[in-house]
Amino acid sequence: MDAFKGQGGIQMLLNAEQEAQHIVSSARNMKMVRLKQAKEEAEKEVALYRSQMEAEYQNKISESTGSSGNTVKKLDEETERKIKGLRKSTTMASKEVVEMLIKHITSVKI
């Protein structure tokens, strides 16, 4: 009877070993599936982050280009104001210069 118990014990061990191999195999397969899912999720996150950074970069470029256009416009307006101011001051000064020239031309020195 002990021989039958011994063979039954061996058979139970073999069955347990096969079951353990199935569990390990199943766990490996699940691990591989999860790794693939994690990789796909990471790739999606990277693509999303890349597109966000690209959009931010494009916005900064357009802002700097746009502000450049605004700067040129502001400089043109400021230049025009300065030109008008200079014309106004020369118009006022030219009257004084003309009067001074006429005074010196018409005065006789002895």
MOPAC internal coordinates of N, CA, C and O (Angstrom, degrees):
PM7 1SCF
backbone

  N    0.0000 0     0.00 0     0.00 0    0    0    0
  C    1.4290 1     0.00 0     0.00 0    1    0    0
  C    1.5109 1   111.65 1     0.00 0    2    1    0
  O    1.2310 1   121.56 1   147.26 1    3    2    1
  N    1.3096 1   114.63 1   -32.74 1    3    2    1
  C    1.4457 1   116.94 1   178.15 1    5    3    2
  C    1.5232 1   110.78 1   -65.07 1    6    5    3
  O    1.2310 1   120.53 1   148.77 1    7    6    5
  N    1.3020 1   116.59 1   -31.23 1    7    6    5
  C    1.4619 1   120.44 1   178.95 1    9    7    6
  C    1.5187 1   109.88 1   -65.89 1   10    9    7
  O    1.2310 1   120.90 1   141.14 1   11   10    9
  N    1.3231 1   115.88 1   -38.86 1   11   10    9
  C    1.4648 1   118.40 1   178.51 1   13   11   10
  C    1.5321 1   110.28 1   -68.89 1   14   13   11
  O    1.2310 1   120.47 1   142.07 1   15   14   13
  N    1.3149 1   116.71 1   -37.93 1   15   14   13
  C    1.4535 1   119.74 1   177.44 1   17   15   14
  C    1.5223 1   109.71 1   -64.67 1   18   17   15
  O    1.2310 1   119.98 1   139.40 1   19   18   17
  N    1.2871 1   117.64 1   -40.60 1   19   18   17
  C    1.4621 1   122.55 1  -179.78 1   21   19   18
  C    1.5149 1   110.70 1   -62.96 1   22   21   19
  O    1.2310 1   120.46 1   135.19 1   23   22   21
  N    1.3402 1   116.73 1   -44.81 1   23   22   21
  C    1.4653 1   119.31 1   179.47 1   25   23   22
  C    1.5176 1   110.44 1   -70.02 1   26   25   23
  O    1.2310 1   120.18 1   144.60 1   27   26   25
  N    1.3168 1   117.27 1   -35.40 1   27   26   25
  C    1.4656 1   120.56 1   176.80 1   29   27   26
  C    1.5150 1   110.90 1   -65.48 1   30   29   27
  O    1.2310 1   120.80 1   142.88 1   31   30   29
  N    1.3322 1   116.08 1   -37.12 1   31   30   29
  C    1.4682 1   120.97 1   178.07 1   33   31   30
  C    1.5192 1   110.92 1   -67.11 1   34   33   31
  O    1.2310 1   121.47 1   139.97 1   35   34   33
  N    1.3440 1   114.80 1   -40.03 1   35   34   33
  C    1.4722 1   119.45 1   178.45 1   37   35   34
  C    1.5236 1   109.58 1   -65.12 1   38   37   35
  O    1.2310 1   121.61 1   137.20 1   39   38   37
  N    1.3401 1   114.53 1   -42.80 1   39   38   37
  C    1.4581 1   118.24 1   179.89 1   41   39   38
  C    1.5316 1   110.35 1   -62.81 1   42   41   39
  O    1.2310 1   120.38 1   140.45 1   43   42   41
  N    1.3311 1   116.88 1   -39.55 1   43   42   41
  C    1.4686 1   120.31 1   177.97 1   45   43   42
  C    1.5231 1   110.76 1   -63.97 1   46   45   43
  O    1.2310 1   120.57 1   140.42 1   47   46   45
  N    1.3291 1   116.51 1   -39.58 1   47   46   45
  C    1.4664 1   119.89 1   177.77 1   49   47   46
  C    1.5286 1   111.29 1   -65.00 1   50   49   47
  O    1.2310 1   120.58 1   138.25 1   51   50   49
  N    1.3277 1   116.50 1   -41.75 1   51   50   49
  C    1.4744 1   119.69 1   178.25 1   53   51   50
  C    1.5274 1   110.47 1   -63.39 1   54   53   51
  O    1.2310 1   120.94 1   136.60 1   55   54   53
  N    1.3186 1   115.80 1   -43.40 1   55   54   53
  C    1.4664 1   119.37 1   177.71 1   57   55   54
  C    1.5340 1   111.35 1   -62.37 1   58   57   55
  O    1.2310 1   120.96 1   137.94 1   59   58   57
  N    1.3160 1   115.77 1   -42.06 1   59   58   57
  C    1.4680 1   120.36 1   179.04 1   61   59   58
  C    1.5265 1   110.62 1   -64.16 1   62   61   59
  O    1.2310 1   120.55 1   140.29 1   63   62   61
  N    1.3357 1   116.56 1   -39.71 1   63   62   61
  C    1.4628 1   120.74 1   178.62 1   65   63   62
  C    1.5229 1   110.75 1   -63.82 1   66   65   63
  O    1.2310 1   120.31 1   136.00 1   67   66   65
  N    1.3415 1   117.00 1   -44.00 1   67   66   65
  C    1.4690 1   120.59 1   178.29 1   69   67   66
  C    1.5325 1   110.62 1   -62.39 1   70   69   67
  O    1.2310 1   120.98 1   137.81 1   71   70   69
  N    1.3195 1   115.73 1   -42.19 1   71   70   69
  C    1.4555 1   119.62 1   179.10 1   73   71   70
  C    1.5317 1   110.50 1   -63.54 1   74   73   71
  O    1.2310 1   120.54 1   139.30 1   75   74   73
  N    1.3116 1   116.57 1   -40.70 1   75   74   73
  C    1.4639 1   120.99 1   178.33 1   77   75   74
  C    1.5315 1   110.23 1   -64.00 1   78   77   75
  O    1.2310 1   120.50 1   139.72 1   79   78   77
  N    1.3464 1   116.65 1   -40.28 1   79   78   77
  C    1.4625 1   119.93 1   177.89 1   81   79   78
  C    1.5213 1   110.90 1   -63.02 1   82   81   79
  O    1.2310 1   120.17 1   140.44 1   83   82   81
  N    1.3329 1   117.28 1   -39.56 1   83   82   81
  C    1.4668 1   120.82 1   177.72 1   85   83   82
  C    1.5353 1   110.50 1   -64.57 1   86   85   83
  O    1.2310 1   120.95 1   138.49 1   87   86   85
  N    1.3296 1   115.80 1   -41.51 1   87   86   85
  C    1.4683 1   119.98 1   179.63 1   89   87   86
  C    1.5257 1   110.53 1   -63.97 1   90   89   87
  O    1.2310 1   120.77 1   134.87 1   91   90   89
  N    1.3365 1   116.13 1   -45.13 1   91   90   89
  C    1.4676 1   120.81 1   179.57 1   93   91   90
  C    1.5290 1   110.11 1   -63.68 1   94   93   91
  O    1.2310 1   120.75 1   136.00 1   95   94   93
  N    1.3310 1   116.18 1   -44.00 1   95   94   93
  C    1.4669 1   120.70 1   179.18 1   97   95   94
  C    1.5210 1   110.69 1   -61.71 1   98   97   95
  O    1.2310 1   120.95 1   135.74 1   99   98   97
  N    1.3159 1   115.79 1   -44.26 1   99   98   97
  C    1.4603 1   120.29 1   178.45 1  101   99   98
  C    1.5195 1   110.64 1   -62.71 1  102  101   99
  O    1.2310 1   119.88 1   138.06 1  103  102  101
  N    1.3149 1   117.83 1   -41.94 1  103  102  101
  C    1.4623 1   121.87 1   179.11 1  105  103  102
  C    1.5247 1   110.96 1   -63.61 1  106  105  103
  O    1.2310 1   120.33 1   139.53 1  107  106  105
  N    1.3318 1   116.97 1   -40.47 1  107  106  105
  C    1.4734 1   120.41 1   177.97 1  109  107  106
  C    1.5216 1   110.75 1   -63.40 1  110  109  107
  O    1.2310 1   120.90 1   136.22 1  111  110  109
  N    1.3373 1   115.88 1   -43.78 1  111  110  109
  C    1.4636 1   119.56 1   179.24 1  113  111  110
  C    1.5320 1   110.86 1   -62.51 1  114  113  111
  O    1.2310 1   120.77 1   137.56 1  115  114  113
  N    1.3349 1   116.12 1   -42.44 1  115  114  113
  C    1.4649 1   119.53 1   178.76 1  117  115  114
  C    1.5262 1   110.88 1   -65.10 1  118  117  115
  O    1.2310 1   121.23 1   143.16 1  119  118  117
  N    1.3263 1   115.26 1   -36.84 1  119  118  117
  C    1.4635 1   120.04 1   178.51 1  121  119  118
  C    1.5279 1   110.17 1   -64.06 1  122  121  119
  O    1.2310 1   120.22 1   136.67 1  123  122  121
  N    1.3312 1   117.18 1   -43.33 1  123  122  121
  C    1.4620 1   121.32 1   179.41 1  125  123  122
  C    1.5322 1   110.78 1   -63.62 1  126  125  123
  O    1.2310 1   120.67 1   138.08 1  127  126  125
  N    1.3254 1   116.33 1   -41.92 1  127  126  125
  C    1.4690 1   120.26 1   178.42 1  129  127  126
  C    1.5258 1   109.83 1   -61.94 1  130  129  127
  O    1.2310 1   120.68 1   134.82 1  131  130  129
  N    1.3326 1   116.30 1   -45.18 1  131  130  129
  C    1.4750 1   120.52 1  -179.38 1  133  131  130
  C    1.5156 1   111.54 1   -65.55 1  134  133  131
  O    1.2310 1   119.85 1   142.59 1  135  134  133
  N    1.3224 1   117.89 1   -37.41 1  135  134  133
  C    1.4657 1   120.79 1   176.93 1  137  135  134
  C    1.5267 1   111.13 1   -63.56 1  138  137  135
  O    1.2310 1   120.71 1   139.06 1  139  138  137
  N    1.3390 1   116.26 1   -40.94 1  139  138  137
  C    1.4595 1   119.83 1   177.70 1  141  139  138
  C    1.5230 1   110.50 1   -63.86 1  142  141  139
  O    1.2310 1   120.52 1   137.97 1  143  142  141
  N    1.3435 1   116.61 1   -42.03 1  143  142  141
  C    1.4603 1   120.39 1   178.65 1  145  143  142
  C    1.5305 1   110.56 1   -63.52 1  146  145  143
  O    1.2310 1   120.75 1   136.90 1  147  146  145
  N    1.3222 1   116.17 1   -43.10 1  147  146  145
  C    1.4619 1   120.47 1   179.82 1  149  147  146
  C    1.5257 1   110.86 1   -62.72 1  150  149  147
  O    1.2310 1   120.86 1   140.22 1  151  150  149
  N    1.3231 1   115.95 1   -39.78 1  151  150  149
  C    1.4631 1   120.08 1   179.14 1  153  151  150
  C    1.5211 1   110.14 1   -64.77 1  154  153  151
  O    1.2310 1   119.90 1   136.38 1  155  154  153
  N    1.3279 1   117.80 1   -43.62 1  155  154  153
  C    1.4605 1   121.37 1   179.17 1  157  155  154
  C    1.5267 1   110.99 1   -63.79 1  158  157  155
  O    1.2310 1   120.54 1   137.88 1  159  158  157
  N    1.3382 1   116.58 1   -42.12 1  159  158  157
  C    1.4579 1   120.40 1   178.15 1  161  159  158
  C    1.5273 1   111.01 1   -62.88 1  162  161  159
  O    1.2310 1   120.72 1   137.80 1  163  162  161
  N    1.3216 1   116.24 1   -42.20 1  163  162  161
  C    1.4666 1   120.76 1   179.28 1  165  163  162
  C    1.5255 1   110.45 1   -63.78 1  166  165  163
  O    1.2310 1   120.18 1   137.91 1  167  166  165
  N    1.3153 1   117.27 1   -42.09 1  167  166  165
  C    1.4637 1   120.77 1   178.80 1  169  167  166
  C    1.5255 1   110.88 1   -63.07 1  170  169  167
  O    1.2310 1   120.45 1   141.40 1  171  170  169
  N    1.3432 1   116.75 1   -38.60 1  171  170  169
  C    1.4675 1   120.04 1   177.60 1  173  171  170
  C    1.5217 1   110.68 1   -64.94 1  174  173  171
  O    1.2310 1   120.72 1   136.32 1  175  174  173
  N    1.3320 1   116.22 1   -43.68 1  175  174  173
  C    1.4641 1   120.16 1   179.03 1  177  175  174
  C    1.5244 1   110.87 1   -63.11 1  178  177  175
  O    1.2310 1   120.36 1   138.76 1  179  178  177
  N    1.3103 1   116.92 1   -41.24 1  179  178  177
  C    1.4650 1   120.91 1   179.00 1  181  179  178
  C    1.5255 1   109.77 1   -63.33 1  182  181  179
  O    1.2310 1   120.33 1   136.34 1  183  182  181
  N    1.3254 1   116.97 1   -43.66 1  183  182  181
  C    1.4629 1   120.45 1   179.36 1  185  183  182
  C    1.5222 1   110.89 1   -63.67 1  186  185  183
  O    1.2310 1   120.01 1   138.47 1  187  186  185
  N    1.3090 1   117.58 1   -41.53 1  187  186  185
  C    1.4648 1   121.73 1   178.32 1  189  187  186
  C    1.5187 1   110.56 1   -64.20 1  190  189  187
  O    1.2310 1   120.50 1   133.63 1  191  190  189
  N    1.3212 1   116.64 1   -46.37 1  191  190  189
  C    1.4648 1   120.73 1   179.04 1  193  191  190
  C    1.5295 1   110.59 1   -61.90 1  194  193  191
  O    1.2310 1   120.79 1   137.13 1  195  194  193
  N    1.3205 1   116.09 1   -42.87 1  195  194  193
  C    1.4589 1   120.43 1   179.81 1  197  195  194
  C    1.5268 1   110.62 1   -61.51 1  198  197  195
  O    1.2310 1   120.38 1   136.38 1  199  198  197
  N    1.3358 1   116.88 1   -43.62 1  199  198  197
  C    1.4609 1   119.52 1  -179.69 1  201  199  198
  C    1.5274 1   110.90 1   -66.43 1  202  201  199
  O    1.2310 1   119.89 1   143.08 1  203  202  201
  N    1.3454 1   117.82 1   -36.92 1  203  202  201
  C    1.4612 1   120.47 1   177.19 1  205  203  202
  C    1.5290 1   110.97 1   -64.83 1  206  205  203
  O    1.2310 1   120.65 1   135.52 1  207  206  205
  N    1.3164 1   116.36 1   -44.48 1  207  206  205
  C    1.4593 1   119.95 1   179.62 1  209  207  206
  C    1.5332 1   110.72 1   -65.63 1  210  209  207
  O    1.2310 1   120.42 1   142.40 1  211  210  209
  N    1.3149 1   116.80 1   -37.60 1  211  210  209
  C    1.4619 1   120.52 1   178.40 1  213  211  210
  C    1.5257 1   110.29 1   -65.01 1  214  213  211
  O    1.2310 1   120.54 1   137.50 1  215  214  213
  N    1.3424 1   116.56 1   -42.50 1  215  214  213
  C    1.4642 1   120.54 1   178.35 1  217  215  214
  C    1.5239 1   110.85 1   -63.45 1  218  217  215
  O    1.2310 1   120.63 1   138.03 1  219  218  217
  N    1.3239 1   116.39 1   -41.97 1  219  218  217
  C    1.4663 1   120.59 1   178.25 1  221  219  218
  C    1.5234 1   110.80 1   -63.58 1  222  221  219
  O    1.2310 1   120.77 1   138.82 1  223  222  221
  N    1.3116 1   116.13 1   -41.18 1  223  222  221
  C    1.4655 1   121.44 1   178.40 1  225  223  222
  C    1.5237 1   110.48 1   -63.02 1  226  225  223
  O    1.2310 1   120.67 1   135.06 1  227  226  225
  N    1.3269 1   116.32 1   -44.94 1  227  226  225
  C    1.4687 1   119.89 1   179.23 1  229  227  226
  C    1.5253 1   111.02 1   -63.10 1  230  229  227
  O    1.2310 1   120.34 1   141.89 1  231  230  229
  N    1.3477 1   116.95 1   -38.11 1  231  230  229
  C    1.4629 1   120.09 1   177.50 1  233  231  230
  C    1.5179 1   110.93 1   -62.97 1  234  233  231
  O    1.2310 1   120.68 1   137.27 1  235  234  233
  N    1.3277 1   116.30 1   -42.73 1  235  234  233
  C    1.4633 1   119.34 1   179.68 1  237  235  234
  C    1.5209 1   110.87 1   -64.99 1  238  237  235
  O    1.2310 1   120.80 1   140.90 1  239  238  237
  N    1.3137 1   116.07 1   -39.10 1  239  238  237
  C    1.4643 1   119.35 1   178.40 1  241  239  238
  C    1.5214 1   110.18 1   -64.37 1  242  241  239
  O    1.2310 1   120.65 1   134.72 1  243  242  241
  N    1.3343 1   116.37 1   -45.28 1  243  242  241
  C    1.4609 1   119.14 1  -178.91 1  245  243  242
  C    1.5216 1   110.82 1   -66.67 1  246  245  243
  O    1.2310 1   120.12 1   144.56 1  247  246  245
  N    1.3487 1   117.37 1   -35.44 1  247  246  245
  C    1.4602 1   119.71 1   176.79 1  249  247  246
  C    1.5162 1   111.29 1   -64.94 1  250  249  247
  O    1.2310 1   120.67 1   135.85 1  251  250  249
  N    1.3215 1   116.32 1   -44.15 1  251  250  249
  C    1.4550 1   118.55 1  -178.94 1  253  251  250
  C    1.5197 1   110.70 1   -68.03 1  254  253  251
  O    1.2310 1   120.15 1   143.80 1  255  254  253
  N    1.3183 1   117.33 1   -36.20 1  255  254  253
  C    1.4554 1   120.59 1   176.39 1  257  255  254
  C    1.5182 1   109.98 1   -68.64 1  258  257  255
  O    1.2310 1   120.87 1   136.34 1  259  258  257
  N    1.3208 1   115.94 1   -43.66 1  259  258  257
  C    1.4600 1   120.79 1   179.12 1  261  259  258
  C    1.5122 1   111.46 1   -64.64 1  262  261  259
  O    1.2310 1   120.21 1   136.85 1  263  262  261
  N    1.3266 1   117.20 1   -43.15 1  263  262  261
  C    1.4571 1   119.86 1   179.60 1  265  263  262
  C    1.5233 1   110.06 1   -67.62 1  266  265  263
  O    1.2310 1   120.60 1   149.25 1  267  266  265
  N    1.3088 1   116.47 1   -30.75 1  267  266  265
  C    1.4539 1   119.88 1   175.54 1  269  267  266
  C    1.5220 1   109.73 1   -62.15 1  270  269  267
  O    1.2310 1   120.66 1   136.49 1  271  270  269
  N    1.3208 1   116.35 1   -43.51 1  271  270  269
  C    1.4591 1   120.50 1   176.89 1  273  271  270
  C    1.5151 1   110.87 1   -64.40 1  274  273  271
  O    1.2310 1   120.38 1   140.13 1  275  274  273
  N    1.3306 1   116.88 1   -39.87 1  275  274  273
  C    1.4633 1   121.09 1   177.21 1  277  275  274
  C    1.5213 1   110.74 1   -65.55 1  278  277  275
  O    1.2310 1   120.65 1   140.63 1  279  278  277
  N    1.3224 1   116.36 1   -39.37 1  279  278  277
  C    1.4602 1   120.42 1   179.29 1  281  279  278
  C    1.5154 1   110.39 1   -63.45 1  282  281  279
  O    1.2310 1   120.53 1   137.11 1  283  282  281
  N    1.3031 1   116.60 1   -42.89 1  283  282  281
  C    1.4644 1   120.34 1   178.46 1  285  283  282
  C    1.5232 1   109.72 1   -62.28 1  286  285  283
  O    1.2310 1   120.49 1   137.24 1  287  286  285
  N    1.3117 1   116.66 1   -42.76 1  287  286  285
  C    1.4647 1   120.60 1   179.37 1  289  287  286
  C    1.5248 1   110.51 1   -62.52 1  290  289  287
  O    1.2310 1   120.38 1   135.05 1  291  290  289
  N    1.3373 1   116.89 1   -44.95 1  291  290  289
  C    1.4654 1   120.78 1   179.10 1  293  291  290
  C    1.5219 1   110.92 1   -62.90 1  294  293  291
  O    1.2310 1   120.74 1   138.43 1  295  294  293
  N    1.3305 1   116.19 1   -41.57 1  295  294  293
  C    1.4668 1   119.61 1   178.81 1  297  295  294
  C    1.5253 1   111.20 1   -63.96 1  298  297  295
  O    1.2310 1   120.34 1   139.94 1  299  298  297
  N    1.3237 1   116.96 1   -40.06 1  299  298  297
  C    1.4680 1   120.54 1   177.21 1  301  299  298
  C    1.5208 1   111.08 1   -61.87 1  302  301  299
  O    1.2310 1   120.60 1   136.02 1  303  302  301
  N    1.3421 1   116.46 1   -43.98 1  303  302  301
  C    1.4648 1   120.57 1   179.52 1  305  303  302
  C    1.5236 1   110.92 1   -64.55 1  306  305  303
  O    1.2310 1   120.36 1   137.51 1  307  306  305
  N    1.3277 1   116.92 1   -42.49 1  307  306  305
  C    1.4607 1   120.72 1   179.72 1  309  307  306
  C    1.5311 1   110.98 1   -65.04 1  310  309  307
  O    1.2310 1   120.78 1   138.46 1  311  310  309
  N    1.3204 1   116.12 1   -41.54 1  311  310  309
  C    1.4606 1   120.48 1   177.90 1  313  311  310
  C    1.5233 1   110.76 1   -62.31 1  314  313  311
  O    1.2310 1   120.71 1   137.06 1  315  314  313
  N    1.3195 1   116.25 1   -42.94 1  315  314  313
  C    1.4614 1   120.46 1   179.40 1  317  315  314
  C    1.5343 1   111.00 1   -62.30 1  318  317  315
  O    1.2310 1   120.31 1   138.90 1  319  318  317
  N    1.3436 1   117.00 1   -41.10 1  319  318  317
  C    1.4663 1   121.05 1   177.62 1  321  319  318
  C    1.5281 1   110.82 1   -62.07 1  322  321  319
  O    1.2310 1   120.86 1   136.81 1  323  322  321
  N    1.3468 1   115.96 1   -43.19 1  323  322  321
  C    1.4618 1   119.52 1  -179.60 1  325  323  322
  C    1.5266 1   111.06 1   -65.38 1  326  325  323
  O    1.2310 1   120.64 1   140.84 1  327  326  325
  N    1.3157 1   116.38 1   -39.16 1  327  326  325
  C    1.4680 1   120.22 1   178.35 1  329  327  326
  C    1.5206 1   109.80 1   -62.96 1  330  329  327
  O    1.2310 1   120.41 1   135.41 1  331  330  329
  N    1.3285 1   116.83 1   -44.59 1  331  330  329
  C    1.4727 1   120.29 1   178.60 1  333  331  330
  C    1.5217 1   110.82 1   -61.73 1  334  333  331
  O    1.2310 1   120.42 1   138.90 1  335  334  333
  N    1.3464 1   116.80 1   -41.10 1  335  334  333
  C    1.4641 1   121.03 1   178.10 1  337  335  334
  C    1.5189 1   111.22 1   -62.92 1  338  337  335
  O    1.2310 1   120.27 1   137.20 1  339  338  337
  N    1.3250 1   117.09 1   -42.80 1  339  338  337
  C    1.4682 1   120.74 1   178.63 1  341  339  338
  C    1.5219 1   111.10 1   -65.25 1  342  341  339
  O    1.2310 1   120.13 1   139.08 1  343  342  341
  N    1.3162 1   117.37 1   -40.92 1  343  342  341
  C    1.4760 1   120.53 1   178.53 1  345  343  342
  C    1.5291 1   110.20 1   -62.96 1  346  345  343
  O    1.2310 1   120.76 1   139.14 1  347  346  345
  N    1.3213 1   116.14 1   -40.86 1  347  346  345
  C    1.4617 1   120.27 1  -179.84 1  349  347  346
  C    1.5250 1   110.10 1   -64.54 1  350  349  347
  O    1.2310 1   120.89 1   134.31 1  351  350  349
  N    1.3522 1   115.91 1   -45.69 1  351  350  349
  C    1.4688 1   118.89 1  -179.31 1  353  351  350
  C    1.5310 1   111.24 1   -67.86 1  354  353  351
  O    1.2310 1   119.50 1   144.27 1  355  354  353
  N    1.3368 1   118.55 1   -35.73 1  355  354  353
  C    1.4710 1   119.59 1   177.01 1  357  355  354
  C    1.5115 1   111.28 1   -69.50 1  358  357  355
  O    1.2310 1   120.07 1   146.20 1  359  358  357
  N    1.3029 1   117.47 1   -33.80 1  359  358  357
  C    1.4641 1   119.78 1   177.55 1  361  359  358
  C    1.5199 1   109.16 1   -64.53 1  362  361  359
  O    1.2310 1   120.17 1   136.24 1  363  362  361
  N    1.3314 1   117.28 1   -43.76 1  363  362  361
  C    1.4602 1   120.90 1   178.78 1  365  363  362
  C    1.5279 1   110.72 1   -67.10 1  366  365  363
  O    1.2310 1   120.18 1   137.85 1  367  366  365
  N    1.3105 1   117.27 1   -42.15 1  367  366  365
  C    1.4589 1   121.18 1  -178.33 1  369  367  366
  C    1.5229 1   111.46 1   -71.75 1  370  369  367
  O    1.2310 1   120.49 1   148.02 1  371  370  369
  N    1.3305 1   116.67 1   -31.98 1  371  370  369
  C    1.4711 1   118.49 1  -178.19 1  373  371  370
  C    1.5231 1   110.89 1   -65.48 1  374  373  371
  O    1.2310 1   120.11 1   146.39 1  375  374  373
  N    1.3186 1   117.40 1   -33.61 1  375  374  373
  C    1.4745 1   119.73 1   177.08 1  377  375  374
  C    1.5226 1   109.55 1   -63.64 1  378  377  375
  O    1.2310 1   120.07 1   135.82 1  379  378  377
  N    1.3219 1   117.46 1   -44.18 1  379  378  377
  C    1.4631 1   121.72 1   179.03 1  381  379  378
  C    1.5283 1   110.60 1   -64.59 1  382  381  379
  O    1.2310 1   119.80 1   138.61 1  383  382  381
  N    1.3072 1   117.98 1   -41.39 1  383  382  381
  C    1.4672 1   122.33 1  -179.34 1  385  383  382
  C    1.5240 1   109.99 1   -64.98 1  386  385  383
  O    1.2310 1   120.68 1   135.90 1  387  386  385
  N    1.3183 1   116.30 1   -44.10 1  387  386  385
  C    1.4679 1   119.72 1   179.29 1  389  387  386
  C    1.5291 1   109.97 1   -61.79 1  390  389  387
  O    1.2310 1   119.93 1   135.19 1  391  390  389
  N    1.3371 1   117.74 1   -44.81 1  391  390  389
  C    1.4665 1   120.79 1   179.03 1  393  391  390
  C    1.5225 1   110.92 1   -61.68 1  394  393  391
  O    1.2310 1   119.72 1   138.79 1  395  394  393
  N    1.3197 1   118.14 1   -41.21 1  395  394  393
  C    1.4566 1   122.60 1   179.66 1  397  395  394
  C    1.5314 1   110.42 1   -65.37 1  398  397  395
  O    1.2310 1   120.26 1   137.19 1  399  398  397
  N    1.3317 1   117.10 1   -42.81 1  399  398  397
  C    1.4699 1   120.45 1   178.81 1  401  399  398
  C    1.5318 1   110.68 1   -63.44 1  402  401  399
  O    1.2310 1   120.80 1   135.56 1  403  402  401
  N    1.3061 1   116.07 1   -44.44 1  403  402  401
  C    1.4755 1   119.43 1  -179.88 1  405  403  402
  C    1.5277 1   109.51 1   -62.98 1  406  405  403
  O    1.2310 1   120.10 1   139.49 1  407  406  405
  N    1.3221 1   117.42 1   -40.51 1  407  406  405
  C    1.4554 1   121.95 1  -179.97 1  409  407  406
  C    1.5227 1   110.31 1   -62.06 1  410  409  407
  O    1.2310 1   120.31 1   136.55 1  411  410  409
  N    1.3498 1   117.02 1   -43.45 1  411  410  409
  C    1.4613 1   120.21 1  -179.35 1  413  411  410
  C    1.5285 1   112.19 1   -72.19 1  414  413  411
  O    1.2310 1   120.38 1   146.58 1  415  414  413
  N    1.2950 1   116.88 1   -33.42 1  415  414  413
  C    1.4675 1   120.11 1  -179.60 1  417  415  414
  C    1.5305 1   110.14 1   -72.17 1  418  417  415
  O    1.2310 1   121.34 1   138.89 1  419  418  417
  N    1.3087 1   115.04 1   -41.11 1  419  418  417
  C    1.4688 1   118.65 1  -175.62 1  421  419  418
  C    1.5119 1   113.26 1   -82.27 1  422  421  419
  O    1.2310 1   119.45 1   164.75 1  423  422  421
  N    1.2788 1   118.65 1   -15.25 1  423  422  421
  C    1.4799 1   118.93 1   179.64 1  425  423  422
  C    1.5143 1   109.28 1   -84.17 1  426  425  423
  O    1.2310 1   120.99 1   -39.67 1  427  426  425
  N    1.2794 1   115.72 1   140.33 1  427  426  425
  C    1.4589 1   121.94 1  -178.24 1  429  427  426
  C    1.5230 1   108.42 1  -104.57 1  430  429  427
  O    1.2310 1   120.62 1   -49.00 1  431  430  429
  N    1.2986 1   116.43 1   131.00 1  431  430  429
  C    1.4671 1   121.00 1   178.15 1  433  431  430
  C    1.5064 1   108.56 1  -104.55 1  434  433  431
  O    1.2310 1   121.18 1   -44.84 1  435  434  433
  N    1.2601 1   115.34 1   135.16 1  435  434  433
  C    1.4612 1   119.26 1  -179.94 1  437  435  434
  C    1.4884 1   110.00 1  -111.11 1  438  437  435
  O    1.2310 1   120.10 1   180.00 1  439  438  437

